[in-house]
Amino acid sequence: MTKIRTRFAPSPTGRMHVGNLRSALYEFLIAKHAGGDFMLRIEDTDQERFVEGAVDIIYDTLAKAGITHDEGPDKDGGYGPYVQSERMKTGIYMKYAKELIEKGEAYYCFCDKERLSTLKTEVVEGKEIMIYDKHCLHLGKEEVEKNLAEGKPFVIRQNIPMEGTTTFHDELYGDITVENAELDDMILIKSDGYPTYNFANVVDDHTMNITHVVRGNEYLSSSPKYQRLYDAFGWKSPVYIHLPLITDENHKKLSKRSGHSSFEDLLEQGFLPEAVVNYIALLGWSPEDNREIFSLDELIKEFDYHRINKSPSVFDYMKLKWMNGEYIKAMADEAFYTMAEPYLKSVIKKDLDLHKIAAMVKTRIEVFPDICDLIDFFETLPEYDPEMYTHKKMKTNKETSLAVLQELCPVFEQQEDYSNDALYQLLTTFAAEHEYKNGYVLWPVRTAVSGKQMTPAGATEIMEILGKEESINRIKKGIELLQNAAAK
C-alpha cells in the first residue's frame, strides 16, 4: 500500500487565516491517522503578495497549534527544495512546461497588454476573467523561434481543446464534469519566468509524491484544469478532498474584518491554541459520537476524512469561547497562573495575593481578558447603587442590610483572624445566633466589600484577600451609603 503523503503549501502573505489553518490541520490529521508523512512547502511564486516576516508566522502558527511537519524547508526529507522560488531556480517548472509544449498541450503566447485588452471577458464567480482566443497557438514554429531569439516577452499557456469534456474526481463531491469550451487556456509560466500557482502546484505535488491534496472548495472550479495537466503529463492525479467554506454567523465568508479570522487574532484575544485547534477540527468534520473536546492525539486517532461535510461551516465565536472556557478549567493551576498573571497585574497594583485571585476566576472565564472585569473591584471599590442590597431570594433590602452591617462592624473590628474559614465561621455563627438565613448576612457583606452584583468569590474569600483594614473601610462605606439612602 502506498504511504500517504500530504502537504500544507501556504503563501507567505500575512497572518494565517482560520481556513488555511483548518486545511493544514486536516492534511496533518489525514497523514498521521494513516501513519503517513506531512510536508510543509512554501509557495512564494506570487512575489507581489509576498509579505516580509510571513514565513516566520507560518512556522510559529504551526508550532503553537502542535501541527508538526515531517519535512519542509527546515527538515529535508529528500524532496527539496521546499520553497517554490528555490525550486524555480532549478529550472523544474520551465522544463515541464516545455515538455507540454512538445506534446502540443501548451504553447508560447507573445500577446502584449494592448492586444489582450481587446479580448472579450466573462464574469465568473463575481470576477471578470479574460477569455484568451488561442491566437498564438497558431503561430508557425519559425515565428515562435524568431520571437524567442529576439527576446520577445512571453507566457506559456495551457492548450485546452475547444470540444469534449473533462472529468475530475473529488472524495466528497464525487465526479465533476465540465465542458472543455468553458475552460480558459490558463497561463502556466508568467512573463517574469515564475510559474503560476496552479501549475507549480501540480508539478510540485507530482514530483514530491503527494498522495492526498486537501484544500478549500473555492478551488473546485479550477480543478478540471489541474486534471487536464495530470492527463497531459500522463501522471496519476492525487486524491482530492475539497473542504466546505467557513462562514461567519451571518453566513458570509469569514473575512479579515471579522476580527477573529486568523489564528494570531484569536491568541491575542486570549484563546488557548489547543482550544482553537480543537474547535477548527470540528468546522466541517464530525466524529462518530457527539463528543466535542479532543486533544490533538485523540483527533489523529479519530479523524476519518470521509466524515467531512460538504455544507458550509459557521464559525460560531460564542461556541469557541465556551470550548476555550472548558480548556481553561482543565488547565493545571500553575500553567493557568502563568497565562493569567499579565491580566491580573494590569488591573491590580496593590500587594494582594494574586495566586488566590487567579484561583477564584479560573472556572469563571472563557477567555483570559475576561479576568480584568471580574477582579477590578479588588483594586478599587466601584461606585455602586444602594439598591444592590435588595435581594428577593436572600430576603434582604436596604434597611435589613444596614442593620446587619452596623451590628457586624464592631465584630469585624475585634476579629483578628481574617482567613476565609475563620470569617465564614464568624458570619454563620452570627446568623445562627440571630436566627437569620446565611444569605441574609452574607449578601450585604459581599455587596459592601465588592460593590458588585457578580463576583468571582463569596464575601469571606474577598475579605481574606482585602485584609482587615480595607474590609472594614468598605463595610463603613456601605453603612454610609445606606444611611444616606435612608435619609433621602
N, C-alpha and C positions, 0 to 999 in steps of 0.2 A: 504493500500500500504506500502511495506517495505521501511523504511527510508534508503536513500542512504548513504553508509559509504565508504569513500576512504582512502587510506593510502599512505604516502610517506615513503619509507623504505630504506634510503641511507646507504651505508657502510662508516664508518669514515676513508677514505683513502687519504684525502687531500682536495684541493680546489674543489668547486662544478662545474663540467662540465656543459656547456650550455645545453646539452641533459638531464642531471639529473634535472636541474632547470626547463626545459620545462615539464618533467614528473610531478614534484611537482606542477607546475602551473596548468597543465591540471587536475590533480587529485583534486586540490583545487577548480578549476572552476566548474568541474562536480558536486562536492558535494554541493557547495554554490548555483549553478544555480537551484538545485533541493531542496534547503533548508535542505541539509544533513550535515553530520559531516566529518571533515577531520582530519586524525590522523597522528602523526609523530611516527615512530618506527625506532629504531637504530639497524641495522643488523651488529653486530660486531663479527660474528662467525668465520670469516676468520682472525684469530689472526696474521698471518704472514703479512697481508697487513695493519693492524691497524696502524694509524699514530697519535702520541700524539698531542692533540690540535684540531684534525679534527672534533670532536663533537661540539666544540665551533664554528668552521667555519660553520657547518650546521645551528646552531641556528642563527648565525649572518647573514648568507646569507638569510635565510627565513625572518628574521625580516626586513632587508633592502629592500627585494623585496615586503614586505607587505603581504606575504603568512602566515596567522595566523592559527596555528593548534588548534583544539578544545580539543584535548587530546594528551598526549605524556609523556615522562619521567618527564617533569616538570608540567604536568596537568593531574592528574589521572581521567579517565572517567569510571573507573570500569573494564577495560580490561587489566590492568597492570600485571606484569611489562612490560614496553615498550622498554626494551633493551634486545636483544636476549641472551647475556651472562647471564643476570639475570634470564631470563625465563628458560634457560638451568638448572640453579641451582634448579629449582622447579621440575625437572625431567620430564617435559612435553614431550620433544622430544623422550626420551627413552621409555616413557610409550606408545606413539602412534606407535613407531617403533616395539615394542614388540607385540602390537595389530595386526600389519600387519603380523608379523611372525606367530602368532597363526592362522591367516586366510590363510596362505600359500602365501601371497602377498609379503613377504620379507623373507630374510634368513641371518644367520650369515655366514661371509666369513673369514676364517683364513689364506688365502693365503699370503705368505711372498713376499717381493720385488723380490727375486730371481725367484720365480715361475711366478709372474706377468710379469717379464721382458721377459719371453719366449713366451708370448701370442701374437697373431697377432694384428696388428694395422691398422687403416683406416684413411685416410686423410679426415676430414670433415671441410669444410669452411677454408681450409688452415692450420688447426691444426691437429696434429697426435693424434688420440684417440685410446686408447687400448680397444679392444673388449673382455669383460670377457666371459669365456666359461661355466659358471654355475657349475664349478667343485664342489663348496661347497654346492650347492643346494641338492646334492645327499648324503650328509653325514647323517648317521643314528642319531636318537635322542640321543642315549647314547654317541656317539662320540662327538656330539656338547656339551653335558653337561659335559663330561670329559674335553674337551678343555677349557670351561668356568671356571670349578673348578680349573684347573691348572693355570688360569690367562693368558692364551694364547691371544695375541693381536688379535683383530677382528675389522671388519667393518660390518655394516648391509647394505645389498644390496636389491634393489627393484627386485622383481621377475616378469619379463615381459615375457608373453608367446611367443613362437617362431612362432606361427601361428596366423592368423587373422589380424585384423586392429584396429586402434584406431582413433576415430574422435573427433576433438576438434573444438569449435566454437569461432570465433573472430567477433566482431561487424563490423569491417571494411573489413576483408578479407574473411568472411563467414566461411563455413565448410572446415576444413583441415583434410584430412585422410592420415594416414601413415601406412605402413606395420609394424606390431609389430617386425618382424625379423630385421628391421632397427634400433630398439631402444635398447640401451645398458642397462644392469642391473645396473643402476646408484647407487652410494653409498648414503645412507640416513644418517647414523651415521658414522663419521670418527673414526679412531683408537684412537684419543685423547678424544673421547666421545662427541665432538661437532657435531651438525647436519650440513649437507651441506646446502648451501644457498637455493637450490631448495626445500629440504624437510622442512626446518624451515619456508620457505615462505608459503607453503601450510598449515601447521599446524597453523601458526600464523593467516593467513588470515581467516581460518575457525573459530578458537576459538575467534577471535576478531570481528566476524560478518561483515567482509569486503564484500561489495556487488559488487564493481567495481574495477578491477585491471588495471592500466594504466602503460605501460612500453614500452621500445624500441622494434622495431620488430626484433632485434637480438635474442630475446627470443622466437620467433615463433617456431624455430626448436626444442626447449626443451619443448614446451607447451604440446605435446601429453603425455609426461612423467608426467606432472602435472595432466593432465586429468585422467591418469591411477590411480594416487594416490587418487584423489577425488572419482573415481569409486570404488576403493578398500575399502575405508572407508565407502562408501555409502553416501557421502556428496554431496550436491548440489554445483557445481562449480560457482565461481563468474562470472560476465560479464567481458569479456576480451577485452581490446582496445589496440592494438599494434600500436605504433607510427612510422611514417616514419623516416628513417635515416636523420641526419643533415650532410650535406657535406660542404666542403669549395668551393671557386669559381671554382676550378678545378675538382669538382665533386668527390673528395676524402673525405673519412671520416674525420670529423673535429677533428684534433689531438691537443695534448697539444703543439706541436711545432709551431702551427699557431700563438701563442702569444695572441689569443683572444678566447681561448676555455673555459675559466672559468669566472664565474661572477666576482670574485675578480680581474682578469686581466682587465676586462672591466672598473670596477670602478677606477682602478689605471690609466687607460688611459683617464680618465676624462669624462666618461659616467655617466648619471644620472640613478639611479636604476629604476625609473619609465619608462624611455625610453627603457631600456634593457628588462624589463618585457613586455612592450607593443610589442616590436619587436619579442621577443621569442614566444609570444602568436600567432603571425602570421606565425611562422615557422611550417607549417603543418595544420593550421586551417585558414579558411577564413569566414568572416561574409557574410550575405546575400547581402549587398551592397558592394561597393568598398572602404568603409571607412578604414582608416589606423591608426588614432590616437584614442586610447581608454584609459580611466582611468581604474583602477582595478575594480571599481564598475560597470562601463559600460561593461567590459568583463564578469563579473559574470552574468549580465542581458542577454547578447547576446550569451553566449557560449553554442552552441549545438554540442555535440561531434560527431554527425552524419556528420558534415561538415568537419571533419578531412580528409586530403588527404592521399592516400596510397603512392604516389610518393615521392622520396627524396626531402628534403627542402634544398635549398642553403643558407648558412649563408653569406649574402651579407654585407660586412663590410661598404661599402660606403652608402648603404641604411640605415644601423643603424646610421651612422654619420648624415645623413640627418634628420632622425627622432629625434635624440638627439638635433640637432640644433633647431627643431620646439619646443621641450620641453623647451630648454633654453630661446627662445624668449618669451614663455608664463610664465616664472617664475616671481614672484614678485621681484622688484628691490633689496630689502634688502636681500632676500634669495639668489639672484644671486650674490650680492656683497660678501656675506659671503663665498660662494664657490670660487669666483674669486680672493679674496684677497691674498691667498698664491701665486698664479701665478703672480699677479701684483707686489707683494713685492719681488718676486725672481728676477725680472728684474729691477724695479725702486727703486733706493736707495735715489734719491733726494726728497726734500719736495714738492711733487706735489699733486694735488687734485685727489686721486685715485678713488673716487666715480664718478667723471666726466669721467675719463678714462674708468672705468668699463661700464658706460652707453654707451660710444662710441662703445665698442666691443660686447656688448650683442647680437645684431642682426647679427653680422658678423662672429660668431664662430659656429662650430659644436661640438667640444669637448673643455674642459677647457684649455688643453695645447696649443691650437691654439692662446691663448691670447698673449703668450710670443713673438712670431714673429711679431705680429701686433703692439706692443707697445714699442719695444726696442729702437726706434728712439727718444722717449721722454727722455730716459736716456743719450744717446749719439748719436750725428748726425753721420750717417754712411758715409763712403767714397762712393761717387756716381759719375756716368758718366755724364758730362755736356750734353750729347746727350738727357738725360731725359727731358730737357727743350723744346725739339722739340715735338710738338703735333699737328697732322694734323687737328683734329676736332676743337681744340682751335685756330688754325691758328697761333701757336707760333713757334719760333725757337730760337737758341742761341742768335742771335742779338737782336730780339724783346724783349726777356726775360731780357737781360742785360739792355736795355734801360728802361724797366718798373721798374726793381729793383733799378736802380740808381736814378730814379725820385722819387720812393716811400720811399727810405731810410730816407731822411730828414723829410718826412711827418710822418713816424713811430716814429722818434726821438722826434718830437714835440707832438705826441699823448700821452695823459695821461691815458685815459680810455681804458684799454686793455680787456674789456669784449667782448665776441663774437659778440653781437649785435652792439656795437659801432664800432668795427673793420670792420664788414661786411658793415655797413653804409658808413664807410670811403672809402672802396675799390670800392663799387658800385658807389658811388658819383664820385670818381676819374675816373672810367671807363666811366661814362656818360659824364663827362666834356671833356674827350679826344675822345669821340665817339668810344670807344672800346667796344667790347662784354665783358661781365663779365669774361668769361673763359680766355680771353686773358690776364687779370690781375691776376686772382686767380690761374691759373696753375703755373706760375713761382714762386709766393709767396709760394704755397703749396710745390713745389719741393724744394725750398730753406730751408724752416723750417723743412722739414721731411727727405729729401734725399731719398725718396721712391716713387715708382710709384703708389703703392696701400697703402692707409692709411685708418684708421677707421673713419676719420672725415675730414672736409674741412680745408682750410688754416686758417681761423679766429678762429675756435674752437681749433685748435692746438696751435695757438699763445696765446689764452687766458690761456691755461694750462702752456705753457712755460714761460709766463710773458714777460715784455717789454725787459729786458736786454738780455735774452737768444734769444728771437726772432730776435732782431736787430743784435746780433752777427752772427746768422745763415744767415740772409739776406746779411750781409757783406761778409761772407764766399762764398755765392752763387755768388756775384758780382765778387769776386776774382777769383773763379773757371772759370767763363765765360770770364773774361778778359784774363786769362792765355790761355784758349782755343782759343780765337780770335788771340792771339799773335803768336800762333804756325803756 
